[in-house]
């Protein structure tokens, strides 16, 4: 005659030993997702997992390795060179002239008559388009002399294409500022 014993624990049905769902103590870290452990009655010896080894390559003496981790970063981080000033200003001017940013956002980034030009142009939001968000399609700049760049940008919004020209001047503090802005007529 065979008898089976059942063990009862207080608490909701399906929980064992006061543990939460899946047999994990409340507040305890959950195990990593992976294959479920097999439940066998027989004891098996513990296996030690070893990672596959890859041969290491060493550089010849006196040479630096081809890749190295940047200081304070990981090998997966990418460092990008800063954008040229005419590209940055094309985006900034587009934000103001499309109504995304207020005119006073450009206050410290303009010099001379450029701020007055923006005050006259911005209320009409000349680069705003219905439906599509305007983007800088193409931008270029020509250095006239050291510290002065004449730049252009074509602004596209849907099928609309607008032209924008502007001048940048570099101050004694080495910062670039917009000195003039002009908009072309609308083309379809």
RASULUR-V81297 format. One record per backbone hydrogen bond with DSSP energy under -0.5 kcal/mol. NH is the residue of the N-H (numbers start at 0). CO is the residue of the C=O. If there is no record, write none. Layout:
nh->NH co->CO
nh->NH co->CO
This chain:
nh->7 co->5
nh->14 co->11
nh->18 co->15
nh->19 co->23
nh->22 co->19
nh->23 co->20
nh->27 co->24
nh->39 co->37
nh->48 co->46
nh->62 co->59
nh->72 co->69
nh->76 co->73
nh->79 co->77
nh->86 co->83
nh->87 co->83
nh->88 co->84
nh->89 co->85
nh->90 co->86
nh->91 co->87
nh->92 co->88
nh->93 co->89
nh->94 co->90
nh->95 co->91
nh->96 co->92
nh->97 co->93
nh->98 co->95
nh->99 co->94
nh->100 co->94
nh->104 co->101
nh->105 co->102
nh->106 co->103
nh->108 co->105
nh->109 co->106
nh->110 co->177
nh->113 co->110
nh->114 co->111
nh->116 co->112
nh->117 co->113
nh->118 co->114
nh->119 co->115
nh->120 co->116
nh->121 co->117
nh->122 co->118
nh->123 co->120
nh->124 co->121
nh->125 co->120
nh->126 co->96
nh->127 co->124
nh->131 co->129
nh->134 co->155
nh->136 co->134
nh->136 co->153
nh->137 co->153
nh->139 co->151
nh->141 co->149
nh->143 co->147
nh->144 co->147
nh->147 co->144
nh->148 co->167
nh->149 co->141
nh->150 co->148
nh->150 co->165
nh->151 co->139
nh->152 co->163
nh->153 co->137
nh->154 co->152
nh->154 co->161
nh->155 co->134
nh->155 co->153
nh->156 co->159
nh->159 co->156
nh->160 co->186
nh->161 co->154
nh->163 co->152
nh->164 co->181
nh->165 co->150
nh->166 co->179
nh->167 co->148
nh->168 co->176
nh->169 co->146
nh->170 co->168
nh->170 co->174
nh->173 co->170
nh->176 co->168
nh->177 co->108
nh->178 co->166
nh->179 co->166
nh->181 co->164
nh->183 co->162
nh->186 co->160
